[in-house]
Amino acid sequence: MARLAAPAPTPIADDLLGAPERDTSVEVATTGADTLRAGVRVAGNLTKPACAILVCVLRAHLGAGRHYLRVDLAEAPVLDPEVLDSLVQLHLQVTTAGGMLVFENAVPRVLETLRSSALFVRAAS
């Protein structure tokens, strides 16, 4: 019986960030989705490699027709300011498609970083 070789790894979101490094200290997971909406949770520091993964996941949801995207940042204690341009570009992509990208439950430190880019978020309670 013939065995199929695993596909070669491909760069994630390299058009936004360059080829990402492997980052095992962060988890980006879809928590729920339907035909119009998706919820995504980030657990760990939102560094440049982690943001590349997040952007890829959100763009996949957008490509599947889910234009209302929520990103839960409650478990993301740090957001690297270097990723703001990528998040703003993604936000513009989503709004151009007629959707909405919401960052929610951000801790105060992350909230401050996001607000510096004019992205609106809801603070953690």
N, CA, C and O atoms as a DFTB+ gen file, in Angstrom:
500 C
 N C O
     1  1       0.847      -1.166       0.000
     2  2       0.000       0.000       0.000
     3  2       0.899       1.237       0.000
     4  3       1.861       1.302       0.766
     5  1       0.601       2.197      -0.834
     6  2       1.394       3.420      -0.933
     7  2       1.066       4.357       0.219
     8  3      -0.082       4.464       0.651
     9  1       2.104       5.035       0.705
    10  2       1.909       6.015       1.774
    11  2       2.070       7.394       1.181
    12  3       2.965       7.626       0.368
    13  1       1.223       8.296       1.576
    14  2       1.307       9.673       1.113
    15  2       2.236      10.456       2.017
    16  3       2.193      10.321       3.240
    17  1       3.062      11.259       1.417
    18  2       3.959      12.117       2.202
    19  2       3.165      13.291       2.758
    20  3       2.226      13.784       2.132
    21  1       3.560      13.720       3.939
    22  2       2.917      14.894       4.529
    23  2       3.249      16.120       3.694
    24  3       4.364      16.228       3.184
    25  1       2.308      17.048       3.542
    26  2       2.590      18.252       2.764
    27  2       3.678      19.084       3.437
    28  3       3.812      19.099       4.660
    29  1       4.433      19.763       2.615
    30  2       5.486      20.636       3.139
    31  2       4.855      21.798       3.879
    32  3       3.800      22.281       3.470
    33  1       5.479      22.265       4.971
    34  2       4.935      23.410       5.692
    35  2       4.938      24.653       4.804
    36  3       5.829      24.838       3.975
    37  1       3.944      25.484       4.989
    38  2       3.854      26.728       4.211
    39  2       3.871      27.915       5.156
    40  3       3.415      27.798       6.293
    41  1       4.389      29.059       4.713
    42  2       4.392      30.254       5.559
    43  2       2.969      30.718       5.868
    44  3       2.071      30.588       5.037
    45  1       2.779      31.248       7.042
    46  2       1.475      31.746       7.468
    47  2       1.500      33.266       7.459
    48  3       2.349      33.880       8.106
    49  1       0.585      33.865       6.739
    50  2       0.422      35.319       6.719
    51  2       1.729      36.041       6.406
    52  3       1.989      37.121       6.936
    53  1       2.552      35.440       5.543
    54  2       3.842      36.070       5.269
    55  2       3.701      37.362       4.487
    56  3       4.637      38.160       4.450
    57  1       2.557      37.586       3.863
    58  2       2.353      38.867       3.194
    59  2       2.236      40.006       4.201
    60  3       2.479      41.162       3.853
    61  1       1.867      39.696       5.448
    62  2       1.758      40.728       6.476
    63  2       2.990      40.805       7.367
    64  3       3.408      41.895       7.756
    65  1       3.565      39.675       7.686
    66  2       4.576      39.648       8.736
    67  2       5.898      39.006       8.367
    68  3       6.800      38.952       9.203
    69  1       6.046      38.521       7.160
    70  2       7.229      37.734       6.864
    71  2       7.001      36.323       7.372
    72  3       6.004      36.073       8.050
    73  1       7.884      35.407       7.067
    74  2       7.715      34.021       7.497
    75  2       7.757      33.946       9.018
    76  3       8.744      34.353       9.629
    77  1       6.701      33.431       9.634
    78  2       6.660      33.398      11.098
    79  2       7.549      32.316      11.679
    80  3       7.832      31.303      11.038
    81  1       7.974      32.549      12.882
    82  2       8.702      31.538      13.639
    83  2       7.674      30.641      14.304
    84  3       6.519      31.030      14.474
    85  1       8.090      29.446      14.679
    86  2       7.195      28.559      15.417
    87  2       7.127      29.066      16.854
    88  3       8.157      29.288      17.491
    89  1       5.908      29.247      17.361
    90  2       5.729      29.746      18.721
    91  2       4.795      28.800      19.449
    92  3       3.591      28.785      19.194
    93  1       5.353      28.006      20.360
    94  2       4.545      27.041      21.096
    95  2       4.030      27.605      22.415
    96  3       3.362      26.903      23.174
    97  1       4.338      28.870      22.689
    98  2       3.908      29.460      23.954
    99  2       2.557      30.157      23.844
   100  3       2.099      30.773      24.806
   101  1       1.926      30.067      22.700
   102  2       0.637      30.713      22.499
   103  2      -0.318      29.723      21.850
   104  3       0.083      28.839      21.092
   105  1      -1.601      29.903      22.176
   106  2      -2.629      29.084      21.557
   107  2      -3.678      30.006      20.958
   108  3      -4.178      30.907      21.631
   109  1      -4.004      29.783      19.715
   110  2      -5.069      30.513      19.034
   111  2      -6.098      29.468      18.646
   112  3      -5.803      28.556      17.875
   113  1      -7.309      29.599      19.181
   114  2      -8.323      28.571      18.955
   115  2      -9.671      29.198      18.631
   116  3     -10.063      30.201      19.228
   117  1     -10.365      28.603      17.691
   118  2     -11.736      28.996      17.391
   119  2     -12.628      28.383      18.461
   120  3     -12.627      27.167      18.657
   121  1     -13.384      29.222      19.148
   122  2     -14.248      28.748      20.232
   123  2     -15.665      28.474      19.769
   124  3     -16.421      27.780      20.449
   125  1     -16.028      29.009      18.625
   126  2     -17.353      28.786      18.077
   127  2     -17.485      29.503      16.744
   128  3     -16.837      30.522      16.507
   129  1     -18.320      28.966      15.887
   130  2     -18.528      29.594      14.584
   131  2     -19.849      29.126      14.004
   132  3     -20.299      28.007      14.254
   133  1     -20.462      30.006      13.223
   134  2     -21.613      29.631      12.418
   135  2     -21.383      30.221      11.029
   136  3     -20.243      30.530      10.684
   137  1     -22.408      30.383      10.243
   138  2     -22.192      30.846       8.871
   139  2     -21.770      32.310       8.784
   140  3     -21.161      32.714       7.794
   141  1     -22.084      33.111       9.803
   142  2     -21.770      34.546       9.758
   143  2     -20.732      34.995      10.772
   144  3     -20.064      36.008      10.564
   145  1     -20.585      34.248      11.879
   146  2     -19.759      34.708      13.000
   147  2     -18.735      33.657      13.405
   148  3     -18.891      32.461      13.159
   149  1     -17.669      34.167      14.045
   150  2     -16.680      33.259      14.643
   151  2     -16.101      33.912      15.882
   152  3     -15.892      35.125      15.924
   153  1     -15.845      33.098      16.881
   154  2     -15.169      33.539      18.088
   155  2     -13.815      32.849      18.164
   156  3     -13.699      31.649      17.916
   157  1     -12.794      33.624      18.509
   158  2     -11.433      33.101      18.588
   159  2     -10.849      33.513      19.929
   160  3     -11.057      34.638      20.384
   161  1     -10.115      32.598      20.565
   162  2      -9.476      32.861      21.848
   163  2      -7.966      32.811      21.673
   164  3      -7.432      31.921      21.012
   165  1      -7.283      33.786      22.279
   166  2      -5.823      33.804      22.284
   167  2      -5.362      33.576      23.716
   168  3      -5.782      34.287      24.629
   169  1      -4.495      32.580      23.914
   170  2      -3.929      32.304      25.229
   171  2      -2.408      32.350      25.098
   172  3      -1.803      31.499      24.446
   173  1      -1.811      33.343      25.719
   174  2      -0.363      33.531      25.637
   175  2      -0.045      34.910      25.079
   176  3      -0.939      35.654      24.676
   177  1       1.223      35.233      25.062
   178  2       1.660      36.548      24.590
   179  2       1.438      36.690      23.093
   180  3       1.780      35.800      22.314
   181  1       0.868      37.807      22.705
   182  2       0.606      38.075      21.292
   183  2       1.831      38.754      20.689
   184  3       1.895      39.977      20.562
   185  1       2.799      37.918      20.324
   186  2       4.041      38.357      19.709
   187  2       3.871      38.336      18.192
   188  3       2.806      37.984      17.684
   189  1       4.918      38.711      17.483
   190  2       4.856      38.721      16.026
   191  2       4.522      37.336      15.448
   192  3       3.639      37.247      14.595
   193  1       5.192      36.250      15.877
   194  2       4.821      34.931      15.350
   195  2       3.392      34.521      15.727
   196  3       2.681      33.927      14.916
   197  1       2.976      34.835      16.947
   198  2       1.621      34.496      17.382
   199  2       0.586      35.286      16.593
   200  3      -0.475      34.758      16.257
   201  1       0.884      36.540      16.297
   202  2      -0.032      37.370      15.522
   203  2      -0.189      36.829      14.107
   204  3      -1.275      36.901      13.531
   205  1       0.883      36.290      13.547
   206  2       0.788      35.694      12.213
   207  2      -0.220      34.543      12.204
   208  3      -0.980      34.379      11.249
   209  1      -0.217      33.752      13.272
   210  2      -1.174      32.649      13.391
   211  2      -2.590      33.211      13.541
   212  3      -3.515      32.745      12.877
   213  1      -2.760      34.207      14.410
   214  2      -4.075      34.818      14.616
   215  2      -4.613      35.395      13.305
   216  3      -5.774      35.179      12.960
   217  1      -3.779      36.119      12.588
   218  2      -4.197      36.717      11.312
   219  2      -4.626      35.622      10.334
   220  3      -5.635      35.767       9.643
   221  1      -3.873      34.545      10.274
   222  2      -4.210      33.445       9.377
   223  2      -5.575      32.841       9.734
   224  3      -6.397      32.594       8.852
   225  1      -5.808      32.607      11.016
   226  2      -7.081      32.037      11.467
   227  2      -8.239      32.983      11.134
   228  3      -9.271      32.550      10.622
   229  1      -8.065      34.265      11.425
   230  2      -9.144      35.220      11.173
   231  2      -9.402      35.406       9.674
   232  3     -10.550      35.556       9.256
   233  1      -8.348      35.397       8.876
   234  2      -8.528      35.512       7.431
   235  2      -9.231      34.274       6.873
   236  3     -10.002      34.382       5.920
   237  1      -8.976      33.114       7.449
   238  2      -9.679      31.897       7.017
   239  2     -11.168      32.016       7.323
   240  3     -12.001      31.637       6.500
   241  1     -11.507      32.537       8.494
   242  2     -12.928      32.746       8.819
   243  2     -13.547      33.756       7.867
   244  3     -14.665      33.562       7.391
   245  1     -12.831      34.822       7.591
   246  2     -13.328      35.837       6.665
   247  2     -13.541      35.231       5.279
   248  3     -14.550      35.502       4.628
   249  1     -12.604      34.424       4.837
   250  2     -12.723      33.760       3.536
   251  2     -13.885      32.777       3.475
   252  3     -14.420      32.507       2.400
   253  1     -14.274      32.242       4.630
   254  2     -15.408      31.308       4.701
   255  2     -16.742      32.035       4.820
   256  3     -17.788      31.405       4.971
   257  1     -16.700      33.364       4.751
   258  2     -17.935      34.142       4.806
   259  2     -18.335      34.606       6.194
   260  3     -19.409      35.180       6.373
   261  1     -17.483      34.363       7.172
   262  2     -17.773      34.821       8.532
   263  2     -17.204      36.228       8.684
   264  3     -15.996      36.410       8.830
   265  1     -18.085      37.208       8.648
   266  2     -17.644      38.608       8.651
   267  2     -17.727      39.264      10.020
   268  3     -17.307      40.411      10.175
   269  1     -18.253      38.572      11.008
   270  2     -18.361      39.115      12.362
   271  2     -17.449      38.288      13.264
   272  3     -17.784      37.171      13.657
   273  1     -16.295      38.857      13.579
   274  2     -15.240      38.121      14.268
   275  2     -14.969      38.726      15.634
   276  3     -14.799      39.939      15.764
   277  1     -14.930      37.872      16.657
   278  2     -14.636      38.294      18.031
   279  2     -13.374      37.589      18.490
   280  3     -13.234      36.376      18.334
   281  1     -12.455      38.361      19.059
   282  2     -11.198      37.805      19.552
   283  2     -11.131      38.059      21.055
   284  3     -11.078      39.206      21.499
   285  1     -11.133      36.979      21.830
   286  2     -11.066      37.066      23.288
   287  2      -9.595      37.107      23.708
   288  3      -8.851      36.149      23.496
   289  1      -9.191      38.225      24.305
   290  2      -7.806      38.425      24.715
   291  2      -7.614      38.296      26.231
   292  3      -6.588      38.726      26.758
   293  1      -8.575      37.718      26.927
   294  2      -8.494      37.617      28.389
   295  2      -7.244      36.867      28.855
   296  3      -6.714      37.151      29.929
   297  1      -6.775      35.915      28.053
   298  2      -5.606      35.122      28.435
   299  2      -4.344      35.551      27.683
   300  3      -3.380      34.791      27.589
   301  1      -4.359      36.765      27.153
   302  2      -3.192      37.312      26.448
   303  2      -2.645      38.479      27.267
   304  3      -3.106      39.610      27.109
   305  1      -1.671      38.221      28.139
   306  2      -1.190      39.276      29.036
   307  2      -0.314      40.333      28.364
   308  3      -0.126      41.419      28.912
   309  1       0.222      40.023      27.182
   310  2       1.131      40.948      26.499
   311  2       0.770      41.017      25.025
   312  3       0.514      39.995      24.389
   313  1       0.753      42.222      24.494
   314  2       0.584      42.432      23.063
   315  2       1.771      43.267      22.592
   316  3       1.928      44.418      23.000
   317  1       2.598      42.690      21.741
   318  2       3.778      43.372      21.215
   319  2       3.321      44.516      20.305
   320  3       2.577      44.270      19.356
   321  1       3.743      45.759      20.566
   322  2       3.332      46.884      19.724
   323  2       3.696      46.715      18.248
   324  3       3.097      47.361      17.389
   325  1       4.673      45.853      17.943
   326  2       5.058      45.617      16.547
   327  2       3.945      44.978      15.726
   328  3       3.978      45.057      14.498
   329  1       2.959      44.347      16.365
   330  2       1.909      43.661      15.615
   331  2       0.716      44.568      15.311
   332  3      -0.202      44.154      14.602
   333  1       0.711      45.778      15.823
   334  2      -0.445      46.653      15.644
   335  2      -0.765      46.930      14.183
   336  3      -1.934      46.925      13.798
   337  1       0.250      47.170      13.366
   338  2      -0.011      47.435      11.949
   339  2      -0.746      46.271      11.290
   340  3      -1.658      46.483      10.491
   341  1      -0.354      45.047      11.622
   342  2      -1.014      43.870      11.053
   343  2      -2.461      43.768      11.512
   344  3      -3.340      43.414      10.726
   345  1      -2.713      44.077      12.780
   346  2      -4.084      44.026      13.293
   347  2      -4.945      45.116      12.676
   348  3      -6.117      44.885      12.378
   349  1      -4.382      46.291      12.483
   350  2      -5.119      47.381      11.832
   351  2      -5.440      47.005      10.389
   352  3      -6.558      47.239       9.929
   353  1      -4.481      46.427       9.668
   354  2      -4.718      45.992       8.287
   355  2      -5.827      44.942       8.227
   356  3      -6.686      44.992       7.347
   357  1      -5.805      44.004       9.153
   358  2      -6.848      42.989       9.205
   359  2      -8.196      43.622       9.511
   360  3      -9.206      43.269       8.902
   361  1      -8.212      44.554      10.450
   362  2      -9.447      45.265      10.791
   363  2     -10.021      45.955       9.551
   364  3     -11.228      45.902       9.312
   365  1      -9.161      46.597       8.767
   366  2      -9.616      47.261       7.535
   367  2     -10.150      46.244       6.525
   368  3     -11.133      46.518       5.836
   369  1      -9.520      45.088       6.433
   370  2      -9.997      44.024       5.542
   371  2     -11.400      43.583       5.933
   372  3     -12.273      43.428       5.079
   373  1     -11.606      43.384       7.223
   374  2     -12.902      42.914       7.713
   375  2     -13.973      43.981       7.486
   376  3     -15.065      43.662       7.016
   377  1     -13.684      45.223       7.808
   378  2     -14.693      46.278       7.627
   379  2     -14.983      46.530       6.155
   380  3     -16.119      46.838       5.795
   381  1     -13.976      46.402       5.302
   382  2     -14.193      46.551       3.856
   383  2     -15.129      45.460       3.337
   384  3     -15.900      45.685       2.404
   385  1     -15.055      44.293       3.942
   386  2     -15.939      43.184       3.559
   387  2     -17.330      43.327       4.171
   388  3     -18.185      42.464       3.973
   389  1     -17.563      44.417       4.917
   390  2     -18.866      44.652       5.526
   391  2     -19.026      44.006       6.886
   392  3     -20.143      43.876       7.386
   393  1     -17.927      43.604       7.488
   394  2     -18.000      42.921       8.769
   395  2     -17.497      43.755       9.923
   396  3     -17.353      44.973       9.825
   397  1     -17.232      43.063      11.026
   398  2     -16.770      43.719      12.236
   399  2     -15.776      42.803      12.949
   400  3     -16.007      41.603      13.098
   401  1     -14.667      43.399      13.385
   402  2     -13.651      42.685      14.153
   403  2     -13.615      43.298      15.542
   404  3     -13.341      44.489      15.691
   405  1     -13.891      42.485      16.566
   406  2     -13.968      42.966      17.935
   407  2     -12.908      42.254      18.772
   408  3     -12.844      41.025      18.800
   409  1     -12.077      43.044      19.452
   410  2     -11.135      42.512      20.436
   411  2     -11.767      42.762      21.792
   412  3     -12.078      43.905      22.126
   413  1     -11.965      41.708      22.582
   414  2     -12.660      41.869      23.849
   415  2     -11.893      41.237      24.994
   416  3     -11.005      40.408      24.798
   417  1     -12.264      41.656      26.194
   418  2     -11.719      41.121      27.446
   419  2     -10.213      41.326      27.583
   420  3      -9.528      40.533      28.228
   421  1      -9.712      42.373      26.985
   422  2      -8.276      42.657      27.074
   423  2      -7.918      43.134      28.475
   424  3      -8.649      43.925      29.071
   425  1      -6.794      42.655      29.000
   426  2      -6.294      43.137      30.285
   427  2      -5.813      44.579      30.089
   428  3      -5.529      44.972      28.958
   429  1      -5.714      45.369      31.147
   430  2      -5.380      46.794      30.996
   431  2      -4.131      47.083      30.160
   432  3      -4.129      48.016      29.357
   433  1      -3.079      46.299      30.340
   434  2      -1.841      46.537      29.581
   435  2      -2.072      46.358      28.072
   436  3      -1.595      47.159      27.268
   437  1      -2.801      45.313      27.699
   438  2      -3.102      45.050      26.292
   439  2      -4.095      46.079      25.774
   440  3      -3.980      46.550      24.643
   441  1      -5.059      46.420      26.596
   442  2      -6.046      47.427      26.226
   443  2      -5.377      48.747      25.871
   444  3      -5.734      49.378      24.876
   445  1      -4.424      49.162      26.667
   446  2      -3.685      50.403      26.408
   447  2      -2.945      50.339      25.071
   448  3      -2.944      51.309      24.312
   449  1      -2.323      49.211      24.789
   450  2      -1.610      49.046      23.519
   451  2      -2.571      49.101      22.343
   452  3      -2.282      49.751      21.338
   453  1      -3.717      48.425      22.457
   454  2      -4.697      48.436      21.376
   455  2      -5.277      49.836      21.158
   456  3      -5.463      50.273      20.023
   457  1      -5.552      50.511      22.232
   458  2      -6.112      51.871      22.095
   459  2      -5.135      52.820      21.414
   460  3      -5.564      53.769      20.758
   461  1      -3.838      52.588      21.552
   462  2      -2.852      53.450      20.900
   463  2      -2.934      53.338      19.383
   464  3      -2.418      54.201      18.672
   465  1      -3.577      52.287      18.878
   466  2      -3.715      52.112      17.430
   467  2      -5.093      52.515      16.936
   468  3      -5.384      52.356      15.751
   469  1      -5.938      53.026      17.799
   470  2      -7.310      53.435      17.490
   471  2      -8.236      52.236      17.263
   472  3      -9.329      52.400      16.721
   473  1      -7.816      51.038      17.668
   474  2      -8.704      49.883      17.635
   475  2      -9.542      49.917      18.908
   476  3      -9.014      50.162      19.993
   477  1     -10.816      49.678      18.785
   478  2     -11.703      49.723      19.941
   479  2     -11.842      48.337      20.533
   480  3     -12.016      47.358      19.807
   481  1     -11.765      48.254      21.841
   482  2     -11.892      46.980      22.556
   483  2     -12.703      47.209      23.826
   484  3     -12.869      48.337      24.289
   485  1     -13.204      46.103      24.375
   486  2     -13.867      46.164      25.679
   487  2     -12.900      45.685      26.721
   488  3     -12.235      44.667      26.529
   489  1     -12.806      46.390      27.816
   490  2     -11.863      46.038      28.899
   491  2     -12.346      44.797      29.637
   492  3     -13.542      44.508      29.672
   493  1     -11.415      44.076      30.217
   494  2     -11.742      42.931      31.051
   495  2     -12.517      43.410      32.268
   496  3     -12.272      44.503      32.778
   497  1     -13.452      42.589      32.732
   498  2     -14.246      42.997      33.905
   499  2     -13.596      42.573      35.185
   500  3     -14.127      42.835      36.264
